[in-house]
Amino acid sequence: MSLNLELIQQTWEKVKPHGKEWGPRFYGNMWTKYPEVRTTFFPESKPEIQGPRLFSSLNFMIKNASDVETLKQYCFNMGDRHKKYHCGREHFKVVGETFITTLEQFLGDEFTPELREQFVLLYEVVAEMTIKGLEADTSSSSSSSSSS
């Protein structure tokens, strides 16, 4: 199945009015199902601070999903920034499951199997792009440019 970005973007418009509620719900879901993540992944994170950042990132990625180069660069940079949070590849499964659970809670019966599949596909694409930034050795490029 290929991504139906129009369907994803139309559906996301229904979620956008709940932006202030998204972060606390997302982190509540994640920390309830995966309590160990709270101490290893964002141990000092506060949902009231991180939540709006998360929602803003989701808005940007969904809005720009058809611009592959912009999305790749954004995700790469996000992955690079998340090194300081001690993220690993294994955390992307947790975040993905939590993203889908939270979407389902906000959309209710409107979250059809087709929508689930579309958002899972989009998440997998975004996760792989972000993991590239997370696993890239960007420290040597910045240190070599600063020593010149």
Phi, psi and omega in degrees: 000138179262161181290134174254087186295327178297315178297316179299313183292321177296319180293318180299329178302330179285337181272327186309321179297346181261021185307318182291333181273340187300306185303306179301322180292315180301307182293324175299316178297314183295314184285337176287313183281328183230070184299332180294337181292329183298325182272341181255332185238106186068052181299331180257007184290140175246123182305327181291339176264311184288327182305308178297327176295316178300312183295321177298318178296317179298315178302314181298313184294319180290319178298322185257016184300333181276347177262087189302318182294318177296316180296316179301312182295317180299312181294319178301311180297321178296317178299318179298317179296328184283356174301322182292345178266007180061036177286149174226168179309324183296336181286340184290332176293316180298311181296318179298313178298319180292321177302311182294317178300316182293318176302313181300320179295320181284326184268340178059227183295341178289345181277084184283165175304324178296315178297317178304311182298320180295314181290327175296315178300314179298315180300318180299319178296311181297318180298315180297320178295321181289321179299326177300318177290322180296320185266354180286145176271088181269350181291324181290327179289325179283327180284328179287328179284331180279343180268353179276000000 
